[in-house]
Amino acid sequence: LISVKIAKDDQDILLSSYNGKCLRFPLSKLRLFSGLNSAGVRGIKLEKNNFIISQSILKHSLIDMSVRNQYLKYALDNRKNNTSKVNSDFIELENNEEFLLSVTTKGFGKRSSAYEYRISNRGGKGITGILTTPKNGKVIDCFVINDNDQIILVSDKGQIIRVNVKQIRIAGRSTKGVSIFKIPLEDKIVSISRIQELNV
């Protein structure tokens, strides 16, 4: 058992794996089981030596692929030019946008828009959520994050660092991420904690 979370029928589930593959599907695709002893149904088809490391609950946003791509390009241009121009066609998409933080065992990570992860049927092989290589390692965690959150990373040798999420670059799915925590080659990240923004 990896994770148990409360979710609603109008939300999506994102399953993330050790090798960087992800699958997003509507919760409504999971049938309700009456017994606690049932084995459940397949969420994602895993390759050999791969396993699930996390699940995230996302807002369901069924938007046309062309509109989604236009919005992602518009958001990328805004970040590149450090502007905050407003396109009235995208206000609702912008207000509902969520971001996922992926972190690897070698201390690399990136933020990606949840719109990058298309909604599929359960049981598929998934799509790339982050590229995993010998340099950046395997995925240790993937979860929803807000701009004003912080994360704490801990290595297997007891090193610890606290990082503002805003310092981590927003990038597309098929990228390796950037170095968040420089650790020796033989070390690896074993734990990540999210510190959510407090509304005081």
C-alpha positions in Angstrom: 0.0 0.0 0.0 1.4 3.4 -1.1 -1.2 6.0 -0.3 -4.8 6.5 0.9 -6.5 9.8 0.1 -10.1 11.2 0.2 -11.4 12.1 -3.3 -14.6 13.0 -5.0 -16.1 11.6 -8.2 -15.5 14.8 -10.1 -11.7 14.7 -9.5 -8.8 12.9 -11.2 -6.1 10.6 -9.9 -2.5 10.9 -11.0 -0.3 7.9 -10.4 3.5 8.4 -10.5 6.1 5.7 -10.8 9.7 5.3 -9.9 10.8 5.4 -13.5 9.1 8.7 -14.2 5.9 7.4 -15.8 2.6 8.9 -14.9 -1.1 8.2 -15.6 -4.0 10.5 -15.0 -7.6 9.3 -15.1 -11.0 10.3 -13.6 -11.9 8.8 -10.3 -15.2 7.8 -11.8 -13.3 5.2 -13.8 -12.8 3.3 -10.5 -15.8 1.2 -9.6 -16.9 1.3 -6.0 -16.2 -2.0 -4.1 -18.5 -3.1 -1.3 -15.9 -5.3 0.5 -12.6 -4.2 2.2 -10.9 -7.4 1.2 -11.1 -6.8 -2.6 -7.9 -6.5 -4.6 -9.1 -3.5 -6.6 -8.6 -2.9 -10.4 -5.5 -1.9 -12.3 -4.7 1.8 -12.3 -1.5 1.8 -14.4 0.3 -1.0 -16.3 3.9 -1.1 -14.9 7.0 -2.3 -16.7 9.4 -4.7 -15.0 11.3 -3.3 -12.0 9.0 -0.2 -11.9 6.6 0.6 -9.1 4.3 3.4 -7.9 5.8 6.0 -5.6 2.8 8.4 -5.1 -0.7 9.4 -6.0 -2.1 12.9 -6.4 -5.7 14.1 -6.5 -6.3 16.8 -9.1 -9.2 18.9 -10.2 -10.9 17.4 -13.3 -10.4 19.8 -16.2 -11.6 18.3 -19.5 -10.4 20.9 -22.0 -9.8 20.7 -25.7 -6.2 19.7 -26.6 -5.7 22.6 -28.9 -6.9 25.1 -26.2 -4.7 23.4 -23.6 -1.6 23.7 -25.8 -2.5 27.4 -26.6 -2.8 28.1 -22.8 0.5 26.3 -22.0 2.3 28.4 -24.7 0.7 31.6 -23.4 1.8 30.8 -19.8 5.3 29.9 -20.9 5.7 33.2 -22.8 4.5 35.1 -19.7 7.2 33.4 -17.6 10.0 33.8 -20.1 9.3 37.5 -20.6 8.5 38.0 -16.9 5.2 39.6 -17.7 1.7 39.2 -16.4 -0.3 40.0 -19.4 -3.9 38.8 -19.2 -5.8 36.9 -21.9 -9.5 36.9 -21.2 -9.9 33.5 -22.9 -7.6 31.9 -20.4 -8.7 33.4 -17.1 -10.7 30.3 -16.0 -7.8 28.0 -16.9 -5.3 30.2 -15.1 -7.5 30.2 -11.9 -7.9 26.4 -11.9 -4.3 25.6 -12.8 -2.5 23.2 -10.4 1.2 22.4 -10.4 3.0 19.2 -9.6 6.5 18.9 -8.1 8.6 15.9 -9.1 11.8 15.2 -7.2 14.4 12.5 -7.9 16.8 10.5 -5.7 19.8 12.6 -6.9 18.2 15.9 -5.7 16.8 17.1 -9.0 13.3 18.4 -9.4 10.9 20.5 -11.4 7.4 22.0 -11.3 5.0 21.2 -14.1 1.4 22.3 -14.9 -1.2 19.6 -14.3 -2.5 20.6 -17.7 0.6 18.9 -19.2 -0.8 15.5 -18.0 -3.6 14.5 -20.3 -6.6 12.6 -19.0 -6.6 9.0 -20.1 -8.3 5.8 -19.2 -7.0 3.7 -16.3 -4.9 0.7 -17.1 -2.6 2.3 -19.6 1.2 2.5 -19.6 1.2 6.2 -18.8 3.3 9.1 -20.2 6.6 10.6 -19.1 6.3 12.8 -16.0 10.0 13.5 -15.7 13.0 12.1 -17.6 15.0 9.8 -15.3 18.8 9.3 -16.1 21.8 8.2 -14.2 22.6 11.9 -13.5 19.2 12.8 -11.9 18.2 9.4 -10.5 14.8 7.9 -10.1 11.6 9.6 -8.9 11.3 9.7 -5.1 8.0 11.7 -5.0 5.5 13.7 -7.0 2.7 15.9 -5.5 0.6 19.0 -5.9 2.4 22.2 -4.7 1.5 25.9 -4.4 3.8 28.8 -5.2 4.2 29.8 -1.5 5.0 26.4 -0.2 8.3 25.1 1.0 9.8 21.6 0.9 12.3 19.9 3.1 14.6 17.2 1.5 16.6 14.7 3.5 19.4 12.4 2.2 20.2 8.9 3.4 23.3 10.3 5.1 21.3 12.8 7.2 21.9 16.0 5.2 18.8 18.3 5.1 17.8 21.3 3.1 14.7 23.6 3.1 13.8 25.2 -0.2 11.1 27.7 -1.4 9.1 26.2 -4.2 9.3 29.4 -6.1 13.1 28.7 -6.5 12.3 25.5 -8.5 11.8 26.1 -12.3 8.5 25.3 -14.1 9.3 23.0 -17.0 7.5 20.6 -19.3 6.9 16.9 -18.6 9.7 15.5 -20.7 12.6 17.3 -19.0 15.1 16.2 -16.3 14.6 19.1 -13.9 17.2 21.2 -12.2 19.4 20.5 -9.2 17.6 21.4 -5.9 20.0 19.7 -3.4 23.6 19.0 -4.3 24.6 15.7 -2.6 27.6 13.4 -3.1 27.3 10.9 -6.0 26.9 7.9 -3.7 24.1 9.6 -1.6 20.4 9.8 -2.4 17.3 11.6 -1.3 15.1 9.4 0.9 12.4 11.8 2.2 10.5 14.9 1.1 8.1 16.9 3.2 5.8 19.7 2.0 5.4 22.8 4.2 2.2 24.4 3.1 1.6 28.2 3.2 -0.1 29.2 6.4 -3.0 31.7 6.1 -2.4 33.8 9.2 
